[in-house]
Amino acid sequence: MKITNIEAYWLQCPIAENKQHCSDYGLLTHFDMTLVVISTDSGLQGYGEAKAAVGSSGGCAAIVSCIENDLKPLLIGKDARQITRIWEELYNGTRDHYALSRGRKFPILGRRGLTISALSGIDTALWDLKGKALQVPVVELLGGACRDRMEAYASGGWANVEGIGEQLQGYVDKGFKAVKMRVGVMDQTVRQSIARVQAAREALGPDIKLMADAHGTFSVPEAKYFCSAVEDSHLYWFEEPINPDNKVGTAEVRAMTTIPIAAGESEFTAFDIRDLMAVRALDVVQPDSAIIGGISEAVRVGHLANIQQIELAPHCWGSAFSFMAGVNVAFAAAAATVIEFSLGGNPMMYDLVKEQIIVKDGYLEAPTAPGLGLTPNWDFIQEFKQKIN
C-alpha cells in the first residue's frame, strides 16, 4: 500500500449567527481546520486533521505549506502501513537512520509547533487508511475497546451569570450528565468567574458533573483565588488554569486545591506531557490528536496516563476527524472514562462528513466502522476550501 499523493486543504466555514459565541478568543464567527488526504496505489484514501489553533479559528496556510512542500516529498512511495516508522522519519528528519538504528530521538528543529500539527494530520490519516485496509475501526488496531460505551460531556458554557444555569441545563436536557463551562479572562474579573460557577452549580444540583475551563488565562494568584472560592461547587476538574508555558505554576495551583487539574490540549508530543507529569501538575491529561502528534502520540500519552494513574480525557474540540481520532484513542485507553462533545457552533462536525455522530442518553458507543468511520462531503470541501497564494 504505497503512498501516491498527499493533499492538504485549509477549510474555513462560517458559523450560523445564532450558534456563535464569545470567549477569550473573541466572537467566533467561523471554523477553520486543515484536512489531510493521503492516497495510495490500492485506491484507498485516509483522512486526518491538523490544527493551527486549539480553538475553532486560526489560519492554516502554514500547515498546508508544510505538508505539501516539506513532508509530502519525504513520503511519496512509502509503505502507508508503516505508521511508526513514518512518524520517526518525519520527527527525526535527515537523522532518522540514527534514530531508528540507535533507538532514540534525533529530532528536527521543528520538533514542536505547526510541524508537529502537520505530522498529526498525516499520522491520523495513516491510521484511518490502515483501518480501512483491514476493515476494522482504529480502536481495534490499538488493542480493542476497553468499554462498550463511554460517557460524553457537553462542552460549552459561555453565558453570563444570569444565563449560565439555563444554558448548562439545556445540555442536561439533551441527556448529558456532565457539562463544561468557560471561565477566565473572558469574565473580566475572577469574582465574575466564581459567581458564574456558583450559579451553574446551584442550577444543576449536586449530581451533574461540572467542569470549568480557563483556557490558560488566569495568573497563578488568580487561579488560586478561583480554586479557593469554588471548592464547595465540587468541580469535576479545572482545566488549563494558567498559561501552558508555566508548568511549575500549574503544579503550584494543583498543590493548593482539592479540585482535579486538567491540561494538555496545548502541548506538542508526549515529551511535553511527560514534563507536566514530572512536576506533578496534572490529574487529567488532554492530548489533542490534531496537535500532539496524531493518534500515535495520543496513544503514547494514554500509556503515560495509565502508568501515572492519571485520567485521560482527549481534547476533541475540532472537526469530525479529530473528534473520532480522540474517540478511538479514548476507547482503547484504560485511563479514559469520559469524552468531550462540542455543543458550540461546529459545521466541521456535522456538514464536513456524510455520517452522523450520535450521543445517546449522554453516551457514545464504541466505534465499529473501518478506520475513523468517516466519509468527507466533497461538495462542502469545494465550497469552503481556501485559496493559498
C-alpha positions in Angstrom: 0.0 0.0 0.0 2.3 2.8 -1.3 1.6 6.4 -0.8 0.9 8.1 -4.2 -0.2 11.5 -3.1 -0.8 13.8 -0.1 -3.1 16.8 -0.2 -3.9 19.4 2.5 -6.9 21.7 2.4 -7.5 24.7 4.6 -11.2 24.8 5.2 -13.0 27.8 6.6 -16.7 27.7 7.2 -18.9 30.4 8.7 -20.8 29.6 11.9 -24.5 30.4 11.8 -25.1 33.7 13.7 -27.5 32.0 16.2 -24.7 29.5 17.1 -21.9 31.9 17.5 -20.4 32.6 21.0 -17.9 35.0 22.7 -15.0 33.7 24.7 -11.4 34.9 25.4 -10.8 34.2 21.7 -13.4 36.9 20.9 -16.6 36.4 18.8 -16.2 33.1 16.9 -17.8 33.7 13.5 -16.1 30.9 11.6 -14.5 27.5 12.0 -11.1 26.5 10.5 -9.4 23.2 10.0 -6.7 21.5 7.9 -8.0 18.4 6.1 -5.2 15.9 5.2 -5.9 13.4 2.4 -3.5 10.5 1.8 -4.0 8.5 -1.4 -2.5 5.1 -2.1 -1.9 2.7 -5.0 -4.5 0.4 -3.6 -7.2 3.1 -4.3 -7.9 3.7 -0.6 -7.7 7.2 0.9 -7.1 8.2 4.5 -8.2 11.4 6.2 -6.8 13.3 9.1 -6.9 16.7 10.7 -4.1 19.2 11.6 -4.7 22.2 13.8 -3.3 25.7 13.7 -5.2 26.7 16.9 -6.7 25.0 19.9 -9.9 26.9 19.4 -12.1 26.8 16.2 -10.5 29.6 14.2 -6.9 30.1 13.0 -5.0 30.5 9.8 -3.9 27.1 8.3 -1.8 28.3 5.3 1.5 27.4 7.1 0.3 23.9 7.9 -0.8 23.3 4.3 2.5 24.5 3.0 4.4 22.3 5.5 2.5 19.2 4.5 2.6 19.8 0.7 6.1 21.3 0.4 8.1 19.8 3.2 6.6 16.5 4.3 4.9 15.1 1.2 8.1 14.7 -0.8 9.5 12.6 2.0 6.5 10.2 1.9 5.7 9.6 -1.7 6.3 5.9 -2.4 6.5 4.9 1.3 4.5 2.0 2.6 1.5 3.5 4.3 1.2 0.6 6.7 4.5 1.5 8.4 2.9 4.2 10.6 5.5 4.2 13.5 8.4 4.2 11.1 6.9 7.1 9.1 6.4 9.0 12.4 10.0 8.6 13.4 11.3 9.6 9.9 9.3 12.8 10.0 10.2 13.7 13.6 13.9 13.0 13.1 14.4 14.3 9.5 17.7 13.5 7.8 19.0 11.8 11.0 16.1 9.3 11.0 18.5 6.5 10.3 20.4 7.3 13.5 17.1 7.3 15.5 15.9 4.0 14.0 19.3 2.3 14.4 20.0 3.5 17.9 16.6 3.6 19.4 16.5 7.2 20.5 15.4 10.5 19.0 17.5 12.9 16.9 14.7 15.4 16.3 14.4 18.1 13.7 14.4 21.8 14.9 10.7 22.0 14.3 10.0 19.3 17.0 7.2 21.5 18.4 4.6 23.8 16.9 3.0 23.7 13.5 5.3 21.0 12.1 4.0 18.6 14.7 0.5 19.7 13.9 1.2 18.8 10.2 2.7 15.5 11.3 -0.5 14.9 13.4 -2.8 15.1 10.3 -0.6 12.8 8.4 -0.4 10.2 11.2 -4.1 10.2 11.8 -4.8 9.7 8.0 -2.4 6.7 8.1 -4.3 5.1 10.9 -7.6 5.8 9.0 -6.0 4.1 5.9 -4.8 1.0 7.8 -8.2 0.5 9.5 -9.9 0.7 6.1 -7.4 -1.7 4.5 -8.0 -4.3 7.3 -11.7 -3.5 7.5 -11.6 -2.7 11.3 -12.0 0.5 13.3 -8.9 2.2 14.5 -9.7 1.2 18.1 -9.2 -2.4 17.1 -5.7 -1.6 15.8 -4.9 0.0 19.2 -5.8 -3.2 21.1 -9.6 -3.1 21.1 -12.2 -1.1 23.1 -11.9 -1.2 26.9 -15.6 -0.5 27.3 -18.7 -0.8 25.2 -19.8 2.8 25.7 -18.3 6.0 27.2 -19.9 9.0 28.9 -19.7 12.2 26.9 -19.6 15.6 28.5 -21.3 18.6 26.8 -18.6 21.2 26.1 -19.8 24.8 26.0 -21.0 27.2 28.7 -20.3 30.8 27.8 -23.4 32.5 29.1 -23.2 35.2 31.8 -24.1 34.7 35.4 -27.8 35.2 34.8 -27.9 32.7 31.9 -25.3 30.1 32.6 -27.6 27.9 34.7 -30.2 27.8 31.9 -27.6 27.2 29.2 -26.0 24.2 31.0 -29.4 22.8 32.0 -30.2 22.8 28.3 -27.3 20.4 27.8 -28.6 18.2 30.6 -32.0 18.2 29.0 -30.3 16.7 25.9 -29.2 13.7 28.0 -25.8 14.8 29.2 -24.9 14.1 32.8 -21.6 16.0 32.6 -21.1 19.6 31.3 -18.2 22.0 30.9 -18.2 25.8 31.1 -15.7 28.5 30.2 -14.2 30.9 32.8 -11.1 33.1 33.0 -10.2 36.4 31.4 -13.4 36.5 29.3 -15.2 37.3 32.6 -13.0 40.4 33.2 -12.7 39.6 36.9 -12.0 36.4 38.9 -15.1 37.3 41.1 -17.3 37.1 38.0 -15.9 33.6 37.1 -16.6 32.5 40.6 -20.1 33.8 40.5 -20.8 32.1 37.2 -19.5 28.7 38.6 -21.6 29.1 41.7 -24.7 29.9 39.7 -24.1 26.9 37.5 -23.8 24.5 40.4 -26.9 25.9 42.0 -28.9 25.4 38.8 -27.6 21.9 38.1 -27.8 20.5 41.6 -25.2 18.2 43.1 -25.3 15.2 40.8 -24.3 16.6 37.4 -20.5 16.6 36.7 -19.4 20.2 36.2 -16.0 21.2 34.7 -14.5 24.7 34.2 -12.0 25.7 31.6 -9.9 28.9 31.8 -8.1 28.4 28.5 -4.8 29.2 30.3 -5.9 32.8 31.0 -5.6 33.1 34.8 -2.4 34.2 36.6 -1.2 31.8 39.3 -2.6 34.0 42.1 -5.9 34.4 40.2 -6.2 30.6 39.7 -5.5 30.0 43.4 -8.2 32.5 44.4 -10.7 30.9 42.0 -10.0 27.4 43.4 -10.4 28.5 47.0 -13.7 30.2 46.2 -15.3 27.4 44.2 -14.2 24.4 46.4 -17.8 24.0 47.6 -19.0 23.8 43.9 -17.3 20.4 43.6 -15.8 20.8 40.1 -15.0 17.5 38.4 -11.9 19.3 37.0 -10.5 22.7 36.5 -8.9 22.9 33.0 -5.9 24.9 31.9 -5.9 27.3 34.9 -2.8 29.2 33.6 -0.5 29.7 30.7 0.6 26.2 29.4 4.2 27.5 29.3 4.2 27.8 33.1 4.2 24.1 34.0 5.6 24.8 37.5 2.9 27.4 38.1 0.2 24.8 37.1 1.7 22.4 39.6 1.6 25.2 42.2 -2.1 25.6 41.7 -2.7 21.9 41.9 -0.8 21.7 45.1 -3.1 24.1 46.9 -6.5 22.7 45.9 -8.5 19.5 46.0 -10.0 20.3 42.6 -8.5 18.0 40.0 -6.4 19.9 37.5 -6.7 19.1 33.7 -4.3 20.2 30.9 -2.6 19.0 27.8 -4.6 20.3 24.8 -1.9 22.9 24.0 1.1 20.5 24.2 3.1 19.0 21.4 4.3 15.4 21.8 4.4 13.1 24.8 7.6 14.8 25.9 5.7 17.9 26.9 3.1 15.8 28.7 5.9 13.9 30.5 7.2 17.3 31.7 3.8 18.2 33.1 3.6 14.9 34.9 7.2 15.3 36.2 6.3 18.4 38.2 3.0 16.9 39.4 0.8 19.4 37.5 -1.9 17.0 36.4 -4.8 14.9 37.5 -6.4 14.8 34.0 -4.4 14.8 30.7 -6.0 16.1 27.5 -4.0 15.4 24.3 -5.4 16.7 21.0 -4.7 14.2 18.2 -4.6 17.1 15.7 -1.9 18.9 17.7 0.0 16.3 19.9 1.5 14.3 17.0 -1.5 12.3 15.8 -3.2 9.2 17.0 0.3 7.6 17.6 1.4 10.2 20.1 -2.0 10.4 21.7 -1.7 6.7 22.4 1.7 7.2 24.0 0.2 9.9 26.2 -2.5 7.4 27.2 0.1 4.9 28.3 1.8 7.6 30.4 -1.6 8.4 32.0 -2.2 4.8 32.8 1.3 4.4 34.4 0.9 7.6 36.4 -2.7 6.8 37.5 -3.9 10.0 35.8 -7.2 10.2 33.9 -7.1 10.5 30.1 -9.7 12.8 28.5 -8.7 13.6 24.9 -9.4 17.2 23.7 -12.0 16.8 21.0 -12.9 20.3 20.0 -12.4 20.2 16.3 -13.8 18.6 13.1 -15.3 15.2 12.9 -11.9 13.8 12.0 -10.0 14.9 15.2 -13.1 14.1 17.2 -13.2 10.5 16.0 -9.4 10.2 16.4 -9.8 11.2 20.1 -12.8 8.8 20.5 -10.8 5.8 19.1 -7.9 6.6 21.4 -10.1 7.0 24.4 -12.0 3.8 23.9 -8.7 1.9 23.6 -7.3 3.5 26.7 -7.8 2.0 30.2 -7.3 5.5 31.7 -10.2 7.2 29.8 -13.7 7.3 31.1 -15.2 10.5 29.6 -15.0 12.2 26.2 -15.6 15.8 25.1 -18.5 16.6 22.8 -18.8 20.1 21.4 -22.0 22.0 21.9 -20.7 25.1 20.2 -21.5 26.0 16.6 -19.4 23.5 14.6 -20.2 22.8 10.9 -17.0 20.7 10.7 -18.6 18.1 13.0 -21.8 17.8 11.0 -21.5 19.2 7.5 -18.0 18.1 6.6 -18.8 14.4 6.7 -21.7 12.3 5.5 -22.0 10.3 8.7 -24.0 11.4 11.8 -22.1 11.4 15.1 -24.7 10.5 17.8 -24.6 10.8 21.5 -27.5 8.8 23.1 -28.5 9.5 26.7 -25.2 11.1 27.3 -23.1 8.2 26.0 -21.1 7.3 22.9 -20.9 3.8 21.6 -17.5 2.2 20.8 -16.6 2.7 17.1 -17.3 -0.1 14.7 -16.8 1.3 11.2 -13.5 0.8 9.4 -10.8 3.4 10.0 -12.2 6.5 11.5 -15.6 5.6 10.0 -16.0 9.0 8.2 -16.7 9.9 4.6 -15.8 13.5 3.5 -18.5 15.7 1.9 -16.6 16.9 -1.1 -19.2 19.5 -2.0 -18.6 21.1 1.4 -14.9 20.9 0.9 -15.0 22.5 -2.5 -17.3 25.3 -1.2 -15.1 26.2 1.8 -11.5 25.4 0.9 -9.3 28.5 1.0 -7.1 29.6 -1.8 -3.5 29.9 -0.7 -1.1 32.0 -2.6 
